[in-house]
Amino acid sequence: MTSEQQLFDETPLRRFEYDDSVVFAADVGPAADASVDVVDGTVIVVADGHQYEQEIPAGDARAFINHGVLTIELSDGEGDN
């Protein structure tokens, strides 16, 4: 596993590379009405009436928010950009 950090709209976004996947994680805070979706290679987060977007490689991606932590999973080596 390797790890690096970048920003998701000024929020630190950690990148973890595994043999068969890449995982991004960011602490987006405890917003009660936060939601996330992946559309055509873009992760869209809506929290407290604001929208944030992060481009990711198109393909098999899954994103979710759990306890204020945004997790984006890219399968099969995607995300090597």
MDAnalysis code that builds the backbone (N, CA, C; Angstrom):
import MDAnalysis as mda
import numpy as np

u = mda.Universe.empty(243, n_residues=81, atom_resindex=np.repeat(np.arange(81), 3), trajectory=True)
u.add_TopologyAttr("name", ["N", "CA", "C"] * 81)
u.add_TopologyAttr("resid", np.arange(1, 82))
u.add_TopologyAttr("resname", ["MET", "THR", "SER", "GLU", "GLN", "GLN", "LEU", "PHE", "ASP", "GLU", "THR", "PRO", "LEU", "ARG", "ARG", "PHE", "GLU", "TYR", "ASP", "ASP", "SER", "VAL", "VAL", "PHE", "ALA", "ALA", "ASP", "VAL", "GLY", "PRO", "ALA", "ALA", "ASP", "ALA", "SER", "VAL", "ASP", "VAL", "VAL", "ASP", "GLY", "THR", "VAL", "ILE", "VAL", "VAL", "ALA", "ASP", "GLY", "HIS", "GLN", "TYR", "GLU", "GLN", "GLU", "ILE", "PRO", "ALA", "GLY", "ASP", "ALA", "ARG", "ALA", "PHE", "ILE", "ASN", "HIS", "GLY", "VAL", "LEU", "THR", "ILE", "GLU", "LEU", "SER", "ASP", "GLY", "GLU", "GLY", "ASP", "ASN"])
u.atoms.positions = np.array([
    [0.852, -1.174, 0.000],
    [0.000, 0.000, 0.000],
    [0.888, 1.225, 0.000],
    [0.516, 2.208, -0.813],
    [1.174, 3.510, -0.773],
    [0.117, 4.541, -0.448],
    [0.562, 5.685, 0.061],
    [-0.373, 6.722, 0.476],
    [0.172, 8.086, 0.082],
    [-0.725, 8.981, -0.330],
    [-0.357, 10.365, -0.594],
    [-1.551, 11.240, -0.276],
    [-1.315, 12.547, -0.217],
    [-2.395, 13.457, 0.155],
    [-2.533, 14.548, -0.890],
    [-3.773, 14.938, -1.191],
    [-4.086, 16.059, -2.063],
    [-5.288, 16.765, -1.463],
    [-5.891, 17.709, -2.169],
    [-7.017, 18.463, -1.615],
    [-8.303, 18.207, -2.374],
    [-9.407, 18.143, -1.643],
    [-10.748, 18.065, -2.193],
    [-11.440, 19.335, -1.724],
    [-11.455, 20.362, -2.573],
    [-12.034, 21.653, -2.223],
    [-11.530, 22.119, -0.855],
    [-10.209, 22.202, -0.718],
    [-9.519, 22.671, 0.482],
    [-9.585, 21.707, 1.659],
    [-10.158, 20.523, 1.477],
    [-10.180, 19.487, 2.505],
    [-9.132, 18.450, 2.134],
    [-8.250, 18.082, 3.060],
    [-7.252, 17.061, 2.732],
    [-7.912, 15.759, 2.271],
    [-7.443, 15.246, 1.149],
    [-7.953, 14.012, 0.560],
    [-6.795, 13.032, 0.502],
    [-6.884, 11.950, 1.251],
    [-5.826, 10.937, 1.277],
    [-6.074, 9.909, 0.185],
    [-5.009, 9.470, -0.445],
    [-5.085, 8.462, -1.516],
    [-4.290, 7.243, -1.061],
    [-4.940, 6.086, -1.067],
    [-4.310, 4.838, -0.679],
    [-4.341, 3.901, -1.876],
    [-3.185, 3.410, -2.303],
    [-3.106, 2.498, -3.435],
    [-2.856, 1.083, -2.941],
    [-3.703, 0.161, -3.391],
    [-3.583, -1.256, -3.090],
    [-3.334, -2.002, -4.401],
    [-3.092, -3.291, -4.338],
    [-2.820, -4.069, -5.544],
    [-3.947, -3.996, -6.563],
    [-5.199, -4.030, -6.102],
    [-6.332, -4.090, -7.027],
    [-7.288, -2.914, -6.933],
    [-6.932, -1.882, -6.164],
    [-7.835, -0.731, -6.036],
    [-7.096, 0.500, -5.524],
    [-7.767, 1.621, -5.661],
    [-7.307, 2.894, -5.115],
    [-8.450, 3.438, -4.274],
    [-8.146, 3.920, -3.069],
    [-9.165, 4.454, -2.170],
    [-8.777, 5.875, -1.803],
    [-9.740, 6.802, -1.938],
    [-9.571, 8.177, -1.497],
    [-10.424, 8.364, -0.252],
    [-9.932, 9.118, 0.727],
    [-10.703, 9.369, 1.942],
    [-10.493, 10.814, 2.384],
    [-11.582, 11.457, 2.834],
    [-11.520, 12.833, 3.309],
    [-12.510, 13.023, 4.443],
    [-12.102, 13.763, 5.459],
    [-13.000, 14.099, 6.560],
    [-13.764, 15.350, 6.148],
    [-15.044, 15.179, 5.795],
    [-15.854, 16.303, 5.325],
    [-16.694, 16.916, 6.429],
    [-16.569, 16.390, 7.639],
    [-17.299, 16.955, 8.773],
    [-18.616, 16.259, 9.011],
    [-19.229, 16.586, 10.123],
    [-20.441, 15.877, 10.549],
    [-21.753, 16.435, 9.977],
    [-21.727, 16.981, 8.783],
    [-22.954, 17.552, 8.203],
    [-24.044, 16.485, 8.126],
    [-25.172, 16.765, 8.738],
    [-26.269, 15.791, 8.804],
    [-26.914, 15.550, 7.447],
    [-26.868, 16.538, 6.566],
    [-27.545, 16.398, 5.283],
    [-26.575, 16.238, 4.115],
    [-25.412, 15.652, 4.351],
    [-24.429, 15.451, 3.293],
    [-24.815, 14.251, 2.431],
    [-24.550, 14.379, 1.127],
    [-24.774, 13.268, 0.213],
    [-23.656, 13.257, -0.820],
    [-23.457, 12.110, -1.445],
    [-22.394, 11.973, -2.441],
    [-22.899, 11.118, -3.595],
    [-22.400, 11.405, -4.799],
    [-22.750, 10.631, -5.982],
    [-21.563, 10.672, -6.927],
    [-21.443, 9.664, -7.791],
    [-20.416, 9.621, -8.820],
    [-21.119, 9.703, -10.163],
    [-20.753, 10.723, -10.978],
    [-21.373, 10.925, -12.279],
    [-20.274, 11.185, -13.303],
    [-20.147, 10.297, -14.293],
    [-19.200, 10.466, -15.410],
    [-17.808, 10.902, -14.951],
    [-17.236, 10.189, -14.013],
    [-15.874, 10.491, -13.584],
    [-15.745, 11.679, -12.659],
    [-16.842, 12.109, -12.060],
    [-16.811, 13.222, -11.106],
    [-17.552, 12.813, -9.845],
    [-16.897, 13.002, -8.705],
    [-17.549, 12.792, -7.414],
    [-18.184, 14.115, -7.032],
    [-19.468, 14.085, -6.710],
    [-20.201, 15.292, -6.330],
    [-20.679, 15.123, -4.896],
    [-20.246, 16.039, -4.040],
    [-20.652, 16.034, -2.635],
    [-21.493, 17.275, -2.390],
    [-22.657, 17.090, -1.782],
    [-23.513, 18.204, -1.390],
    [-23.639, 18.152, 0.124],
    [-23.207, 19.239, 0.783],
    [-23.250, 19.307, 2.243],
    [-23.580, 20.721, 2.671],
    [-24.540, 20.854, 3.541],
    [-24.955, 22.159, 4.071],
    [-25.235, 23.178, 2.969],
    [-25.875, 22.729, 1.888],
    [-26.258, 23.630, 0.817],
    [-25.144, 23.999, -0.141],
    [-23.949, 23.417, 0.006],
    [-22.829, 23.694, -0.886],
    [-22.504, 22.432, -1.673],
    [-22.060, 22.624, -2.911],
    [-21.697, 21.492, -3.762],
    [-20.203, 21.519, -4.023],
    [-19.560, 20.376, -3.899],
    [-18.135, 20.227, -4.136],
    [-17.952, 19.110, -5.149],
    [-16.984, 19.286, -6.058],
    [-16.751, 18.289, -7.092],
    [-15.280, 17.919, -7.154],
    [-15.009, 16.642, -7.458],
    [-13.649, 16.152, -7.632],
    [-13.651, 15.190, -8.805],
    [-12.816, 15.456, -9.806],
    [-12.717, 14.546, -10.940],
    [-11.920, 13.319, -10.534],
    [-12.376, 12.174, -11.021],
    [-11.682, 10.914, -10.818],
    [-11.678, 10.181, -12.150],
    [-10.798, 9.212, -12.317],
    [-10.828, 8.450, -13.571],
    [-12.178, 7.752, -13.742],
    [-12.714, 7.808, -14.949],
    [-13.997, 7.154, -15.219],
    [-13.847, 5.652, -15.071],
    [-14.913, 5.003, -14.705],
    [-14.891, 3.551, -14.567],
    [-15.676, 3.115, -13.359],
    [-15.284, 1.986, -12.808],
    [-15.989, 1.387, -11.685],
    [-15.613, 2.098, -10.386],
    [-16.418, 3.056, -9.980],
    [-16.160, 3.825, -8.768],
    [-17.369, 3.761, -7.846],
    [-17.102, 3.807, -6.560],
    [-18.147, 3.789, -5.543],
    [-17.781, 4.843, -4.517],
    [-18.747, 5.647, -4.098],
    [-18.486, 6.694, -3.109],
    [-19.578, 6.679, -2.052],
    [-19.182, 6.945, -0.814],
    [-20.145, 7.007, 0.278],
    [-19.589, 7.866, 1.401],
    [-20.476, 8.339, 2.265],
    [-20.095, 9.116, 3.443],
    [-20.595, 8.363, 4.662],
    [-19.689, 8.149, 5.615],
    [-20.035, 7.447, 6.841],
    [-19.388, 8.194, 8.007],
    [-20.206, 8.698, 8.916],
    [-19.730, 9.448, 10.084],
    [-18.830, 10.610, 9.689],
    [-19.172, 11.303, 8.625],
    [-18.428, 12.484, 8.198],
    [-17.171, 12.203, 7.398],
    [-16.930, 10.945, 7.039],
    [-15.755, 10.600, 6.238],
    [-16.209, 10.183, 4.844],
    [-15.751, 10.912, 3.847],
    [-16.028, 10.595, 2.452],
    [-15.025, 9.542, 1.998],
    [-15.525, 8.456, 1.414],
    [-14.669, 7.394, 0.886],
    [-15.032, 7.162, -0.569],
    [-14.006, 7.141, -1.421],
    [-14.183, 6.883, -2.847],
    [-13.318, 5.673, -3.182],
    [-13.914, 4.624, -3.722],
    [-13.191, 3.412, -4.057],
    [-13.183, 3.219, -5.565],
    [-11.990, 3.069, -6.135],
    [-11.825, 2.796, -7.569],
    [-11.244, 1.393, -7.694],
    [-11.897, 0.547, -8.470],
    [-11.473, -0.850, -8.599],
    [-10.550, -1.064, -9.787],
    [-9.805, -2.172, -9.725],
    [-8.970, -2.659, -10.826],
    [-7.906, -1.681, -11.282],
    [-7.220, -1.031, -10.334],
    [-6.088, -0.186, -10.675],
    [-6.442, 1.144, -11.269],
    [-7.721, 1.519, -11.293],
    [-8.101, 2.827, -11.801],
    [-7.601, 3.860, -10.821],
    [-7.413, 5.082, -11.275],
    [-6.960, 6.145, -10.390],
    [-5.462, 6.286, -10.388],
    [-4.764, 5.714, -11.370],
    [-3.324, 5.795, -11.420],
    [-2.844, 7.107, -11.989],
    [-3.733, 8.057, -12.238],
    [-3.361, 9.355, -12.807],
    [-2.648, 10.176, -11.785],
])
